[in-house]
């Protein structure tokens, strides 16, 4: 895989610290801030910096990684797919289902792959955890809390609006943090029967909120907050025991299985950069032309995208994008 990078934000910098360990060669970069793109290229030895996105798309690479603010995902992915490039899209996929479906159809028509970058699904701990669920008996309660007080929240209260708090850029706690909890649940249990979102709203955006997923025979509670903080804890409770995870889903490398008799077993996994595992799998999928797995992961993305949009609409949150 040869990849072109789009964006110069924190997530792109984060990726570049591990990308060369996955067998991926970053051969070009484009960013809205050309000076920042050149700085990143120098730091990470990326050969080519483009000043125009169209020139990047016309260059020699097969896959593009889009690490832009949420509201720009659709526009830039559409152009890349039309240029015949595979697209790896940073989470969350797109603000609306209409955009998601448009991109999925376009990718299929172009014969290229479209994948959302959600680290959770590819972590060894998460993969192994799936095999533990049968030990819990009947699942009754799933509780997922990812709450971090944002350094930008104080500025937000004073009117300095960062993208993560901006409804014009498809921000909010649901899209920024709770999306990881939702992916965790959907990856394990599939599509919920119904859901409701109860957010705390300031300046027309959710700064925190509780998303309740009804799976019929059990309930899942997803808590995401950028305006307050609590110890991160994920748990899956069943009639025979429970699983606890003392860290966010997107970086999990340990979990503990506890039965009702008081026995506990801790499972620990190698602690590599969270993006290492997803990009190793992306290489396998794209270079191996594994369209079946790509479509399977898009099915998860579709459920998540639809849930995010519907939950926001229920709560009266409107994106001006």
N, C-alpha and C positions, 0 to 999 in steps of 0.2 A: 504494500500500500504506500502510495505517495500522496501526501496530504497538503492542502492549502488551508491556511488558518485565516479566519475572519474574526477580527476583534482584537482589542489590546487591553482588556480589563483583567481583573484579578483571576478569573477562571482560566483564561488563556495562559497567563503566567504560571498558574498552578499546574496546568497540563504539561507545559514545556519542561517542568522539572522531572517528569517521569516518562515523557513520550519516547525518548531514544532508547529506553529499556524495553519497549514493547515491540520492536521491530518496525516501527513506523518512522518514515523519513519526512520531516517537515521541510518542504522545498520552497515555500513562498508564504507571504503574509500580506494581508491588507487590513487597514484600520481607518476609521474616520479621522483619527489623529495620526497623520503620517509621521510626524516626528517621533511619537511614541512607538509606532510600528518599526521604525528604523532602529530605535533604541533596543527593542526586544530582539530584533533580527541580529543585531551585533552581539547581544548578550548570549543568545542561544545558537549562534552560527547558522542562521537561516539565510540561504543564498540570495533570495530575491524579495524585494519589497515593492509592492505595486501601489500607485497613487490612485488608480481607478479600479473599481470592483470589476468592471467589464474586462479589463486587461488581465486580471487574475483568473477569471473564468476561461479566458482564451488560452491560458498557459498549460504547460504539460504536467498535469497531475490527475489522479483518478477520483479522489475523495476530498470533500471539503468539510471542515469543522466550523460550525457557526456558534460563536460565543458572544453574541450581542445581547443587548437588553431585550426583554420579552416581546415588546411590541414590534420589533424589527425581524423577528424570526421568519414570519411568512414571506415577506417581500424578498429577503435574501435567499431563502431556501428555494423559492419558486424560480428565481433566475438561475440558480445553480443546477436544479433539476432540468430546466430547459436547455442548459448547456451540456447535458449528458453526464453530470457528475453525481457520484454517490454523495449523500448528505448525512452527516452526523450532527444532530441538532441538540444543543444544550437544553436541559430542562428549564422550565416547563415547555412543552412542545409548541403550541400556539394558543393565543387567548381564546379562540373560538373553534367550535366543531366544524363550522363551514370551512375555515382555513385548513384544518387538519384533513378533512375529507378531500379537499381540492389537491393538497400536496400528495396525499396517498395515491390518488388516482393518477396524478401526473407522473409520479415515480414508476408506477406500474406500466403506464403507457410508454415511458422512456426506457424501460428495462433496466432501471438502476435501483439502488437500495436506499431506503430512508430509515434512519435509526435515531431514537432519542437517547441521549446520554444521561442515564440515571444510574449512578454507581451501585446502588443497592442491589439490583438484580444480578450483578456479576460477582459480588463478594463471596469468597469461599464460605464464610460463616453463614451467610444467608442461604446459600445453596444447601449446606448441610442441615440447617435448621428445618428446612422443608421435610426432611426425613424424620424429624423428631415429633411432629404433630400427632402422629398416631399413638404416641405414648401418653397423651394428655387426656384421652377419653373424648367425651363430647365437649367441643369448644363452647364456652359460655360468654366470656368477656375478653375483648382485646383492648388494651389501653396503651396509647402511643402519644408521648408528650415530647415535643421538641420546642423548647422555649429558650430564647436567648435575647437578652436586652441589647438592642442595637445601638451601636455608637452613634448612629445617624438619627435616632429617635428624638434626642434633645433638639437637634437642629430642625427636624421635621416640625416639632411643636412651635418653633419660632418662624416657620414659613420657608425654611430652606429644604426643598423637597428633593430627596435622592430618588433614583429610579425605583428602588425597592418599595417606596412609599407613594409612588406616583400613579394615579389611575390612568393618566395619559400614556403611561409606559407599561401598563398591565402589571402593576406591582401588587403589594399586599402580602400579609402573612400567609394566606392560603397558598399563593403562588410561589412564595419564596422558601418557606420552611415546611408548612403542613403538606406540601406536595410530596415530600419524602415519606411521611407517614402514610399518605394515601397510596403511594406506589408499593410500600411494604405490604399493606393490607391486600391490595388488588393482586399483587404477585403471588400471594399465598392462597387467597380465598376467591379470587375472581370478582365478578361484578356484584355489587350490593343490590338488594331488592329495592331499597329506597334510601334516601339520605336527607339530612337537613343541616344547614350551617347557621350557627349562632355566633356572629362576630361582634367584636368591639370596633366601632367605626369612628374615625376622626378624619376630618378633611376629605370625606367621601371615599376612604379606603380602610380596609380592615387591618388594624395594627396587631390584632390577635383574634383568636376565635376557636370555637369547638365545632368539629365536623363529626356528626353521628351517622355511622353507616349501619343500616339494618340488614343483616344477612338472614333474617327469618328465624333461624334456630340459635343465633347469637348476635351480640351487638359489638361494634367496634367504635371506640372513641378516639378521635384524632385531634390533638391539641397543638396548635402552633402559635407562638407569640414572639413579637419583636419589641413589645412595650413593657415586658416584665420577664422575670427569669425564675427558673426552678431547676432542680436536678433533672437531667434527662433520664427518663426511664421508659422502657418499652416492656410490655408484658402480655403474655397469652395465657389465659386461664381456662382450664378444662376440669372435667369431673374427677380426673385421676391425678392431676398435677398442674404445674405451670412452668412457663419458660420466662426468664427475665433477661433483659439486655440493658446494661447500664450506660448506653451511649446512643447517639443518633443512628438511625437506620442506614444512612449513606456512608458511614465509616465503621460499621460494626465489625469487630474481629474477635468477639467473645460473647458467649451466652451461657446461662446456667439452667439446667433442667432439674426441677424439684418435684418429687412425688408427694402424695398426701401422707406418706408414712414418715416423712422427715428426711428422706434420702436426697442428696444433691450431687449433681455431676456437672463440673464446669468444663466447657469446651473452648479452647483458645486456638487461634489461627495466626499465621504470619502477619506481621503488621507492616505491609507495604503500602505505598501511596494508594489512596482509594481509587484513583483513576487508572491505575496500572491494569487492573483485572478487566475493566470494561473495554479498554483499547486492545488488549490481547485478544479478546473475543471479537471485537469489531474487525480486527485483521483476519481472523479465521473466517468470519461470516462473509466479508467482502471479497477477500482473495480466493476463498473457496466457493464463491457464488452460492452460498447457502441461503437462498431466498425463503425457504421454509421457516428457518429460525428468525429471519428478519421480519417476516409477516407475523409470526407468533408474538414477537416483542411489540410490533405495531398494534396488535390487538390489545395489549395491556395499555399502551399509550392512548388508544382510543377511549377505553373505559375511563382512564384518569382524566383525559381532556374533557369528556362529556360531563363527568362528575364535577370537575372544577367549575365549568361554565354554568351548569345548572344550579350548583350550590350558591355561587355568587349572585345569580339572578334572583334566586329565592330570597336572598338577604338584601336585595336592592342595591348591590354594588354594580356599577356600570363603568366599563372601560371606554374611554374616549380615544380609540385608536383607529 
